[in-house]
């Protein structure tokens, strides 16, 4: 499922759906029961940038209504899922969700899958004419340089010397890079940067 996330009170939230891969019986149940307003995954995607598994959600922190949403999803063979929140300037939040009876992702594969989800969102938005200037590079020029040097195995201290800036500046760039790419560490940011064309593999040049 690829969809925008309007405010919970929006009864017509399904107008924001860009790609519906859910089972029709589950989609019908989800709409009829008003699950969108209480879905804990939707709530988390509105104010988080990092992807997460459904299994990362803490049941003890959910309301009874939120628990019902997740329990009924399991009744339709959706036992776990991966949510990739999307936050683009001048647009509301969105999410790409992949779910099924189980999610089996190795630590090495997960960043790639997350980046492909983001790429799928961008591609669909382009086809629908929903993105224009936002389709440009996600990272700024200097951020791309920092990430490119990180991909080459350089530490923040070494990158600071190469770019003639302070280590603090490089660390600040790395923090912004992780936030923009929805990555919780530099290695994931590198993987996503490669998939999204922000940097180039096997080269110290900036990919533009």
N, C-alpha and C positions, 0 to 999 in steps of 0.2 A: 504494500500500500504506500502510495506517495501522495501526500496531501498537505495543504496549508492548515494552520491551526488558528482559526478565529477565536474570539472570546467564548468562554463556556456557555454564555447565555444565547449564543447564535443558534437558533433552531435549524437554520439552513446551512450548517457547517459543511454538509456533503457537497455544496457547490464548489468547495475548495479542493476536492479530490481530483488529482491529475492522472493517477493510474490506480485502478482497483484490481488487485489480484487476490482478494479475499474470496473464500467460499461464499456463494450467494446466500445460503441459509444463515451463515454467521453474520454477514453484512445486514441482512434483513432483521435479524434479532438485535444486533447492535443499535440499529436506527430505531426500531420499535420501542426498545427499553430505555432509550435516551442515555446510552452508556457513554457517549462522547463527553457529556458534562462531568462525569465522575471517573473517567479513565485515568489511572495514576501515571500511565506512560505519557499521555498528552500533557498532564500537569508538569511532569518533569521536563519534557522537551521545551516547554515555553520559557523556562528560566535556566536551562543548562546548555552548555555547548558540547560537552563530551558525550560520545556514543555510550550506550549502556545495554546490557542484557536484561531481559525481564527478570531473570533470576537475581539480578543485583538489587531489585526493589525489596524493601523490608516489609513483610506483611504486618508486623506489629505497628508500623507507622502509618498504615492505611486505614481509611474509614471503612465501616462495614460495606458501604455502597461501592467503594473502590475495590474491595476484596471480591465483591460479587462479579464485577466486570472480569477480573482475572480468572475467577473460578469458572465462569461461563465460557470463557475462551478455551479453557481446557476441555470442556464438554464437546468442543468442535475441533479437537485434535490440535489445538494450538497451545502446547505446553510451555514453550519458551520462544523468545524472539530477540531480535536485535533492533534497537531504535537508533537512528542517526539524526539528531536534531540539525536543522538547517536554519541559519540566521543570516539574512542578507539585508544590507542597508536599504531603507525606504520600503521594505516589505515586511509583512508579518512573519512570525515563525512558521516553520514547516517541519515535516519529518518524513524520512524514508524508513519503513518498517519491513523486516523480513521475519517471518514466523513459521513455525511448524511443530511437529510432534517432538522434535529435539533440535538443538543447535550445537553443531560440532565444529568449532573453530580453534585451530591451533594459535598460540600467541603470535606466530609469524604471519598467519593468514588473515587474522582479524583486521589489522590496519589496512590491508589491501581491499578487503570486502567493504570496510567503512568508506574508503576513498572511492570505490566503484559506485556505492550508493549515492555519494555526493555528485559524481559524474553523471549518473542516471537522472538525478533531479535537474541538473543544469541542462542536459540534453532535451528533456521533456519540456522544460520552460522555454527553451529556444524554439522548439517546434510549435509551441502554443503562443509564441510572441509575448511571453510574460517577462522576459529579461532582455535588456538592451545593453546599456553601459555596464551593468553588473556582470556581464559575461567576460569582461577583461580579467587580467591576472588578479588573483586574490591577494597576493603579497606585494608589498612595495619593492622597489628596486634594491634597496639596501637589505631588506629582509630576505629577499631571494638570494643575495650574495652570501649572507650569513648562513642560510640553510644549505647553499651549495658547498661552502667550505666545511660545514658540519658533515655533509654526505661524504666528503673526501677524507673524513676521519680527523679533522682538526678540532682541538679543544677550544673553549671560549677564550682562553688566554692567548692561544696562538692566533686565532681569528682576529682578536683585538690588535695584535702586532701587525698582521697582514693589512688590515683595513685602517690602521693608524687611529684607532679609537680606544676608549677605555674598555676594560673587561665588563664593567657595569653596563655600558651601552650595548655590548654584544648580548649579555644575559637578558637585558630588557627586550631586545629584538627577538630573542628566542622565546621569551614569554608571550609576546604578541603573536609570533608565528604559531605557537601551539594553540592559542585562543582562536585565531582565524581558521586554522585547519581542523579544529576540534580534536586535537591530539594531546594526550596527557604526558607524553615524553618526547624527546627529540627524535628518537628512532622512528616513532610513529609519524611524526611530522615529516621526516625524510621520505618515508614510504608514500604518504599521501601527496607530498610535493612532486614526487616522480610520476605518480599516476595522473595527477592533474596538470602536468606539464609546467609546473612552477620552476622546476630545476631539471637538469639533464644528467643522466647516468653516465659514468665514465668520462666526465669532462668537468673542468673547473670553470667553464664559461657559464654565464647566466642564460637560461632558456627563455627566450621571448619570441 
